């Protein structure tokens, strides 16, 4: 049984690459901001914020009330954009088992799309 679906949004502007993905889970109302990537050439362009706004809009349109993100390198980026730190037990069961099995040591961040925090 498929428990996740993902939509990827990529922009390539004059060679500067920006991408993000929204994964939604069978668990009602939960999604993951996955694979945020901004090339060095695009870091000061504001595209990262536009992508996140689009991602949050997509989540809301799917009745996804909670977005979470796992990160080893970009924790400050998520905090600066309204995410809050969360327990490593926060991801939905479908993702939590993968997280534990992989031995991943990522930090977990959460964003509530209905309140913006």
Buried (B, 14 or more C-beta within 10 A) or exposed (E): EEEBEEEEBEBEEEEBBBBBBBBBBEBEBBBBBBBBBBBEEBEEBEBBEBBBEBBBEBBEEBEBBBBBBBBEEBBEBBBEBBBEEBEBEBBBEBBBEEBEEEEEEBBBBBBBBEEEE
